[in-house]
Protein backbone atom coordinates (compact mmCIF):
# COMPACT_ATOMS: atom_id res chain seq x y z
CA UNK A 1 0.00 0.00 0.00
CA UNK A 2 2.83 2.38 0.91
CA UNK A 3 4.60 1.71 -2.37
CA UNK A 4 1.45 2.55 -4.34
CA UNK A 5 1.06 5.84 -2.46
CA UNK A 6 4.72 6.66 -3.09
CA UNK A 7 4.34 5.95 -6.81
CA UNK A 8 1.20 8.10 -7.00
CA UNK A 9 2.94 10.99 -5.22
CA UNK A 10 5.99 10.67 -7.48
CA UNK A 11 3.79 10.67 -10.58
CA UNK A 12 2.00 13.80 -9.36
CA UNK A 13 5.26 15.62 -8.70
CA UNK A 14 6.61 14.61 -12.10
CA UNK A 15 3.41 15.81 -13.79
CA UNK A 16 3.66 19.18 -12.04
CA UNK A 17 7.32 19.52 -13.02
CA UNK A 18 6.53 18.79 -16.65
CA UNK A 19 3.68 21.29 -16.82
CA UNK A 20 4.24 24.42 -18.83
CA UNK A 21 4.51 27.91 -17.47
CA UNK A 22 0.83 28.52 -18.24
CA UNK A 23 -0.26 25.68 -15.94
CA UNK A 24 -1.20 23.30 -18.75
CA UNK A 25 -0.04 19.73 -19.17
CA UNK A 26 -1.15 16.65 -21.01
CA UNK A 27 -3.29 15.71 -18.00
CA UNK A 28 -5.16 18.99 -17.64
CA UNK A 29 -4.73 22.32 -15.88
CA UNK A 30 -3.44 23.03 -12.40
CA UNK A 31 -3.35 26.26 -10.41
CA UNK A 32 -0.84 27.77 -8.05
CA UNK A 33 -1.48 27.74 -4.33
CA UNK A 34 -1.21 31.53 -4.20
CA UNK A 35 -4.06 31.87 -6.72
CA UNK A 36 -6.28 29.57 -4.68
CA UNK A 37 -5.48 31.46 -1.50
CA UNK A 38 -6.14 34.84 -3.14
CA UNK A 39 -9.47 33.61 -4.54
CA UNK A 40 -10.61 32.47 -1.07
CA UNK A 41 -9.57 35.83 0.42
CA UNK A 42 -11.51 37.56 -2.35
CA UNK A 43 -14.68 35.58 -1.59
CA UNK A 44 -14.31 36.35 2.11
CA UNK A 45 -13.93 40.06 1.36
CA UNK A 46 -17.06 39.97 -0.80
CA UNK A 47 -19.01 38.37 2.05
CA UNK A 48 -17.72 40.90 4.57
CA UNK A 49 -18.54 43.75 2.19
CA UNK A 50 -22.10 42.48 1.86
CA UNK A 51 -22.49 42.23 5.63
CA UNK A 52 -21.16 45.76 6.10
CA UNK A 53 -23.68 47.01 3.53
CA UNK A 54 -26.47 45.24 5.41
CA UNK A 55 -25.28 46.86 8.66
CA UNK A 56 -25.49 50.24 6.93
CA UNK A 57 -29.09 49.46 5.89
CA UNK A 58 -28.16 48.96 2.24
CA UNK A 59 -28.59 45.86 0.04
CA UNK A 60 -25.69 43.44 0.42
CA UNK A 61 -25.19 43.60 -3.34
CA UNK A 62 -23.96 47.20 -3.01
CA UNK A 63 -21.12 46.17 -0.71
CA UNK A 64 -20.26 43.18 -2.88
CA UNK A 65 -20.03 45.37 -6.00
CA UNK A 66 -17.81 47.90 -4.20
CA UNK A 67 -15.44 45.14 -3.04
CA UNK A 68 -15.33 43.73 -6.58
CA UNK A 69 -14.39 47.14 -7.97
CA UNK A 70 -11.73 47.76 -5.31
CA UNK A 71 -10.05 44.34 -5.58
CA UNK A 72 -10.66 43.76 -9.30
CA UNK A 73 -8.45 44.62 -12.28
CA UNK A 74 -9.54 48.30 -12.48
CA UNK A 75 -7.91 49.14 -9.11
CA UNK A 76 -6.01 46.71 -6.86
CA UNK A 77 -5.89 43.88 -9.45
CA UNK A 78 -5.84 41.38 -6.59
CA UNK A 79 -8.21 38.84 -8.15
CA UNK A 80 -6.40 35.86 -9.72
CA UNK A 81 -7.52 34.67 -13.16
CA UNK A 82 -10.10 37.46 -13.65
CA UNK A 83 -11.34 35.84 -16.88
CA UNK A 84 -12.58 32.86 -14.86
CA UNK A 85 -14.47 35.15 -12.49
CA UNK A 86 -15.99 37.03 -15.43
CA UNK A 87 -17.19 33.72 -16.87
CA UNK A 88 -18.73 32.71 -13.55
CA UNK A 89 -20.32 36.15 -13.29
CA UNK A 90 -21.90 35.84 -16.73
CA UNK A 91 -23.31 32.42 -15.81
CA UNK A 92 -24.66 33.88 -12.57
CA UNK A 93 -26.22 36.77 -14.49
CA UNK A 94 -28.03 34.35 -16.80
CA UNK A 95 -29.34 32.45 -13.79
CA UNK A 96 -30.46 35.70 -12.15
CA UNK A 97 -32.41 36.70 -15.28
CA UNK A 98 -34.05 33.26 -15.32
CA UNK A 99 -34.90 33.64 -11.65
CA UNK A 100 -36.38 37.06 -12.35
CA UNK A 101 -38.64 35.50 -14.98
CA UNK A 102 -39.72 32.79 -12.54
CA UNK A 103 -40.54 35.37 -9.86
CA UNK A 104 -42.74 37.44 -12.17
CA UNK A 105 -46.36 37.12 -11.06
CA UNK A 106 -48.46 37.09 -14.23
CA UNK A 107 -51.67 38.05 -12.44
CA UNK A 108 -49.99 41.07 -10.84
CA UNK A 109 -48.39 41.90 -14.17
CA UNK A 110 -51.82 42.03 -15.79
CA UNK A 111 -52.98 44.49 -13.14
CA UNK A 112 -49.96 46.69 -13.79
CA UNK A 113 -50.66 46.75 -17.51
CA UNK A 114 -49.78 49.94 -19.33
CA UNK A 115 -48.21 51.55 -16.25
CA UNK A 116 -45.24 49.21 -16.47
CA UNK A 117 -44.81 49.95 -20.16
CA UNK A 118 -45.02 53.70 -19.59
CA UNK A 119 -42.50 53.60 -16.74
CA UNK A 120 -40.14 51.47 -18.83
CA UNK A 121 -40.35 53.81 -21.80
CA UNK A 122 -39.75 56.91 -19.71
CA UNK A 123 -37.03 55.17 -17.69
CA UNK A 124 -35.18 54.22 -20.87
CA UNK A 125 -35.84 57.02 -23.35
CA UNK A 126 -35.25 59.87 -20.88
CA UNK A 127 -31.78 58.74 -19.64
CA UNK A 128 -30.66 57.81 -23.16
CA UNK A 129 -31.83 61.16 -24.52
CA UNK A 130 -30.15 63.09 -21.70
CA UNK A 131 -26.93 61.12 -22.20
CA UNK A 132 -26.88 61.90 -25.93
CA UNK A 133 -27.57 65.60 -25.29
CA UNK A 134 -24.80 65.84 -22.67
CA UNK A 135 -22.34 64.02 -24.94
CA UNK A 136 -23.11 66.39 -27.81
CA UNK A 137 -22.79 69.37 -25.49
CA UNK A 138 -19.36 68.21 -24.32
CA UNK A 139 -17.87 66.78 -27.52
CA UNK A 140 -19.84 68.63 -30.17
CA UNK A 141 -21.50 67.11 -33.23
CA UNK A 142 -18.35 65.80 -34.91
CA UNK A 143 -19.09 62.17 -34.02
CA UNK A 144 -22.76 61.44 -33.42
CA UNK A 145 -22.05 57.71 -33.07
CA UNK A 146 -19.96 58.30 -29.96
CA UNK A 147 -22.72 60.49 -28.51
CA UNK A 148 -25.31 57.77 -29.12
CA UNK A 149 -22.98 55.21 -27.49
CA UNK A 150 -22.60 57.45 -24.45
CA UNK A 151 -26.37 57.85 -24.19
CA UNK A 152 -26.96 54.11 -24.60
CA UNK A 153 -24.90 53.41 -21.49
CA UNK A 154 -27.57 55.11 -19.38
CA UNK A 155 -30.42 52.99 -20.76
CA UNK A 156 -30.12 49.42 -19.41
CA UNK A 157 -31.59 48.45 -16.05
CA UNK A 158 -30.00 45.29 -14.65
CA UNK A 159 -32.76 42.79 -13.95
CA UNK A 160 -30.40 40.76 -11.78
CA UNK A 161 -29.45 43.72 -9.60
CA UNK A 162 -33.07 44.85 -9.29
CA UNK A 163 -34.15 41.33 -8.37
CA UNK A 164 -31.53 41.00 -5.64
CA UNK A 165 -32.32 44.40 -4.13
CA UNK A 166 -36.08 43.87 -4.20
CA UNK A 167 -35.76 40.43 -2.62
CA UNK A 168 -33.49 41.71 0.13
CA UNK A 169 -36.03 44.44 0.84
CA UNK A 170 -38.93 41.96 0.91
CA UNK A 171 -40.92 43.79 -1.77
CA UNK A 172 -40.32 41.51 -4.77
CA UNK A 173 -43.82 40.00 -4.82
CA UNK A 174 -45.62 43.28 -4.19
CA UNK A 175 -47.21 45.28 -7.03
CA UNK A 176 -44.37 47.82 -6.81
CA UNK A 177 -41.74 45.07 -7.04
CA UNK A 178 -43.43 43.45 -10.01
CA UNK A 179 -43.74 46.84 -11.65
CA UNK A 180 -40.01 47.43 -11.28
CA UNK A 181 -39.10 43.99 -12.62
CA UNK A 182 -41.37 44.33 -15.66
CA UNK A 183 -40.05 47.82 -16.35
CA UNK A 184 -36.46 46.53 -16.07
CA UNK A 185 -37.12 43.81 -18.64
CA UNK A 186 -38.55 46.33 -21.11
CA UNK A 187 -35.67 48.73 -20.34
CA UNK A 188 -33.14 46.07 -21.31
CA UNK A 189 -35.04 45.35 -24.51
CA UNK A 190 -35.01 49.05 -25.47
CA UNK A 191 -31.31 49.29 -24.65
CA UNK A 192 -30.57 46.30 -26.88
CA UNK A 193 -32.45 47.98 -29.73
CA UNK A 194 -30.42 51.18 -29.26
CA UNK A 195 -27.16 49.22 -29.19
CA UNK A 196 -28.13 47.35 -32.35
CA UNK A 197 -28.82 50.66 -34.06
CA UNK A 198 -25.43 51.90 -32.89
CA UNK A 199 -23.77 48.88 -34.49
CA UNK A 200 -25.60 49.49 -37.75
CA UNK A 201 -24.42 53.12 -37.80
CA UNK A 202 -20.77 51.99 -37.86
CA UNK A 203 -21.20 50.34 -41.28
CA UNK A 204 -23.26 50.97 -44.35
CA UNK A 205 -26.49 52.68 -43.36
CA UNK A 206 -29.61 51.41 -45.09
CA UNK A 207 -33.24 50.77 -44.21
CA UNK A 208 -32.71 47.06 -43.59
CA UNK A 209 -29.90 47.55 -41.07
CA UNK A 210 -32.06 50.00 -39.11
CA UNK A 211 -35.46 48.32 -39.27
CA UNK A 212 -34.53 44.64 -38.88
CA UNK A 213 -33.21 44.92 -35.27
CA UNK A 214 -36.23 46.98 -34.20
CA UNK A 215 -38.82 44.73 -35.83
CA UNK A 216 -37.15 41.53 -34.63
CA UNK A 217 -36.90 42.79 -31.03
CA UNK A 218 -40.54 43.94 -30.94
CA UNK A 219 -41.77 40.72 -32.54
CA UNK A 220 -39.72 38.64 -30.14
CA UNK A 221 -41.17 40.53 -27.17
CA UNK A 222 -44.79 40.48 -28.36
CA UNK A 223 -44.96 37.05 -30.00
CA UNK A 224 -42.67 35.40 -27.46
CA UNK A 225 -44.60 36.90 -24.57
CA UNK A 226 -47.93 35.77 -26.01
CA UNK A 227 -46.68 32.23 -26.60
CA UNK A 228 -45.16 32.04 -23.12
CA UNK A 229 -48.31 33.28 -21.40
CA UNK A 230 -51.12 31.72 -23.41
CA UNK A 231 -49.79 28.82 -25.52
CA UNK A 232 -47.05 27.02 -23.61
CA UNK A 233 -48.97 26.64 -20.29
CA UNK A 234 -51.84 24.93 -22.09
CA UNK A 235 -49.50 22.55 -23.92
CA UNK A 236 -47.69 21.68 -20.70
CA UNK A 237 -50.96 21.02 -18.89
CA UNK A 238 -52.28 18.90 -21.76
CA UNK A 239 -49.24 16.84 -22.74
CA UNK A 240 -46.77 16.92 -19.83
CA UNK A 241 -48.85 16.73 -16.67
CA UNK A 242 -50.67 13.49 -17.57
CA UNK A 243 -47.36 11.74 -18.33
CA UNK A 244 -45.28 12.97 -15.39
CA UNK A 245 -45.87 11.95 -11.76
CA UNK A 246 -47.20 14.76 -9.62
CA UNK A 247 -44.11 14.84 -7.41
CA UNK A 248 -41.83 15.36 -10.45
CA UNK A 249 -43.86 18.00 -12.32
CA UNK A 250 -41.81 20.87 -10.91
CA UNK A 251 -38.53 19.26 -11.97
CA UNK A 252 -39.87 18.48 -15.43
CA UNK A 253 -41.07 22.06 -15.94
CA UNK A 254 -37.70 23.39 -14.75
CA UNK A 255 -35.88 21.11 -17.20
CA UNK A 256 -38.17 22.26 -20.02
CA UNK A 257 -37.51 25.89 -19.13
CA UNK A 258 -33.73 25.37 -19.32
CA UNK A 259 -34.19 23.69 -22.69
CA UNK A 260 -35.98 26.81 -23.92
CA UNK A 261 -33.17 28.96 -22.51
CA UNK A 262 -30.47 26.94 -24.27
CA UNK A 263 -32.38 27.15 -27.56
CA UNK A 264 -33.01 30.90 -27.34
CA UNK A 265 -29.63 32.05 -26.01
CA UNK A 266 -27.85 31.86 -29.41
CA UNK A 267 -30.61 34.03 -30.88
JOTA-V718827 format. One line per field, one symbol per residue. phi: phi as a letter, one per 20 degrees, with the letter a starting at -180 (. if undefined). A space follows every 10 residues. Layout:
BEGIN
phi: ???
END
This chain:
BEGIN
phi: .fffffffff fffffffeff fenebfeqcc dfffffffff ffffffffff fffffemcgg ffffffffff eegfcfleff lfffffffff ffffffffff ffffefffff fflfffffff fffdffffff fffffffedn dfcfffffff fffeefdfff ffffffffem cfeegfffff ffffffgfff ffffffffff ffdfebfffe egffffffff ffffffffed dfgffffede gfddggfdff ffffffffff fffegff
END
